[in-house]
Amino acid sequence: MSLMDLTAVELGKKIKEGSVGVREAVKDCLKQIRAKEAKTNAFITQADETGVLKRADEVQKAVDSGELTGPLAGVPFAVKDNMCTKGILTTCASKILSNFVPHYSATAVEKLEKAGAIIAGKTNMDEFAMGSTSETSYYGPVKNPWDTDRVPGGSSGGSAAAVAASEVSFALGSDTGGSIRQPAAYCGVTGFKPTYGTVSRYGLIAYASSLEQIGPVAKDVTDCAAVLEVISSYDSKDSTSFNRGVPDFISALDGDVKGLRIGIPKDYFTDDLDPEVNAAVLAAADRMKDMGALAEFFDLSLVEYAVPAYYIIASAEASSNLSRFDGVKYGYRAGDYEGLHQMYKRTRSEGFGEEVKRRIMLGSFALSSGYYDAYYLKALRTKALIKQAFDKAFEKYDVIIGPVAPVTAPKLGGSLSDPIKMYLGDIYTVAANLAGLPGISLPCGRDSNGLPIGLQIMGDCFNERSVLKAAFAFEQTRKQEKSPLACGKEAEV
């Protein structure tokens, strides 16, 4: 058994007790990555062994002296490659940033390092977080540890695959429209998107600034809560950061859901939802009712407008945010050009992939003078109406549950040929980003092909505790399952 099969909290406890050394944990992590990367392609950059072992020794001394006492001290983790890491290549899975090494680290990364967690590498992803399959990466597609012929979801597919394959104990991802929750569902792990403003976005290379949040991908709910406690805080360097005081998420994990009011949107359970996913999610709701929760169906409304509103807003913000990548200040620059204008054109044409170009063009169109009112402003109004619909729902319910995705993990190559189909796969997740809500994905079953099915639980703004309480209670009713790759087998089902 690998130490990476343990949850982060379990491994941290063993390190604190002295039964496992930090160097031993890091060596085991690097061994797991080397053994499984050929099958998963979950990492873009792996940690330098000499440097990371030196860091392990420093953390061990701090643990032994009592300086580091937190639950994540000495635990190896991975960082999605759209978060800046000082001295470590940060590419956003794009050719245009293939030589970018930041001089600073994202605040969330800094906080984990300060808590004694150790970076094992940077994970693969959809280019600039634009995609739902982790196939748009310049460094090749990530593969699902449950079946390497299938996608791991996106855009945080590398983080989810690395955790599911037991390459690391936990990872950081970013969620713009479901980019933590959907890959967590496809890979049979747990992923949490906090309320917008809870975790600093400083050092996160922007795609859609008003929507994205950093969050954990882990083996269970306890790990997610532990990581959230470390990375959640006000940051003066991030204008979207909110001062919530000292976070306390772990104490919510008491397993008691008696009297918890659960809403189940009728709008989510249509003919477009795979019958096996439908059955697994409703069975999860029934199990929570058996534990004393109160659950009922209700009309959420506006569900069909969430995807178009999301993609107009996200693409519009992307077209602005990505204008900085022009070959002048940093990153890739085309080698053969005449004049500044041609340098811009060739650099961006060669440096960006097809999906990124598509979204930049869509966003530029939506923001153009003739279409700004018809598309972008209308999308913003729809976003406000969706938030109002959730506000009304949370007057009656503590949490809302539903599916994470309409189907389980699709085959590799099956989505890129039809971008609209890929976009519609986000129908159950994008609303949480539009409304700024917290949401979690955790395993609730498997389909007839043996692929994981995810349960989504959403809460009102800044009510992560109710989400974690409900998720932890349900999790206690299920045995944790490992992917074939985590078990040392070929990832086939």
PEMOPE-V807712 format. One record per backbone hydrogen bond with DSSP energy under -1.0 kcal/mol. CO is the residue of the C=O (numbers start at 1). NH is the residue of the N-H. If there is no record, write none. Layout:
CO:NH + CO:NH
This chain:
2:5 + 3:6 + 7:11 + 8:12 + 9:13 + 10:14 + 11:15 + 12:16 + 13:17 + 14:18 + 14:19 + 14:20 + 21:25 + 22:26 + 23:27 + 24:28 + 25:29 + 26:30 + 27:31 + 28:32 + 29:33 + 30:34 + 31:35 + 32:36 + 33:37 + 36:39 + 36:40 + 37:41 + 40:143 + 42:124 + 45:122 + 48:52 + 49:53 + 50:54 + 51:55 + 52:56 + 53:57 + 54:58 + 55:59 + 56:60 + 57:61 + 58:62 + 59:63 + 60:64 + 61:65 + 62:67 + 62:68 + 70:73 + 72:75 + 75:118 + 76:169 + 77:120 + 78:172 + 79:123 + 80:83 + 81:92 + 82:205 + 84:106 + 85:88 + 91:94 + 92:128 + 93:138 + 94:97 + 95:98 + 96:332 + 97:100 + 100:90 + 102:87 + 106:110 + 107:111 + 108:112 + 109:113 + 110:114 + 111:115 + 112:117 + 113:116 + 116:74 + 118:77 + 120:47 + 121:79 + 122:44 + 122:45 + 123:81 + 124:158 + 126:129 + 127:130 + 134:142 + 137:140 + 144:147 + 145:485 + 147:150 + 149:412 + 150:144 + 155:126 + 156:160 + 157:161 + 158:162 + 159:163 + 160:164 + 161:165 + 162:167 + 162:168 + 163:166 + 170:78 + 171:217 + 172:80 + 173:215 + 175:213 + 178:182 + 179:156 + 180:184 + 181:185 + 182:186 + 183:187 + 184:189 + 190:218 + 191:441 + 193:439 + 195:198 + 197:242 + 198:233 + 201:204 + 202:107 + 203:84 + 208:211 + 208:212 + 213:175 + 215:173 + 216:192 + 217:171 + 218:190 + 220:224 + 221:225 + 222:226 + 223:227 + 224:228 + 225:229 + 226:230 + 227:231 + 228:232 + 235:238 + 238:241 + 249:252 + 250:253 + 252:254 + 257:260 + 260:294 + 261:398 + 261:399 + 262:296 + 263:401 + 264:298 + 265:268 + 266:269 + 268:270 + 270:273 + 274:278 + 275:279 + 276:280 + 277:281 + 278:282 + 279:283 + 280:284 + 281:285 + 282:286 + 283:287 + 284:288 + 285:289 + 286:290 + 288:293 + 289:292 + 292:259 + 294:262 + 296:264 + 298:266 + 302:305 + 303:306 + 305:309 + 306:310 + 307:311 + 308:312 + 309:313 + 310:314 + 311:315 + 312:316 + 313:317 + 314:318 + 315:319 + 316:320 + 317:321 + 318:322 + 320:323 + 322:325 + 324:326 + 339:343 + 340:344 + 341:345 + 342:346 + 343:347 + 344:348 + 345:349 + 346:350 + 347:351 + 348:352 + 351:96 + 353:357 + 354:358 + 355:359 + 356:360 + 357:361 + 358:362 + 359:363 + 360:364 + 361:365 + 362:366 + 363:367 + 368:371 + 368:372 + 371:375 + 372:377 + 375:379 + 376:380 + 377:381 + 378:382 + 379:383 + 380:384 + 381:385 + 382:386 + 383:387 + 384:388 + 385:389 + 386:390 + 387:391 + 388:392 + 389:393 + 390:394 + 393:396 + 393:397 + 399:263 + 400:458 + 402:456 + 406:274 + 410:151 + 411:414 + 415:418 + 418:422 + 419:423 + 420:424 + 423:426 + 424:427 + 426:429 + 426:430 + 430:434 + 431:435 + 432:437 + 436:196 + 438:459 + 439:193 + 440:457 + 441:191 + 442:455 + 445:453 + 447:450 + 451:447 + 453:444 + 455:442 + 456:402 + 457:440 + 458:400 + 460:463 + 463:467 + 464:468 + 465:469 + 466:470 + 467:471 + 468:472 + 469:473 + 470:474 + 471:475 + 472:476 + 474:477 + 475:478 + 483:487 + 484:489 + 485:488 + 490:492 + 491:148
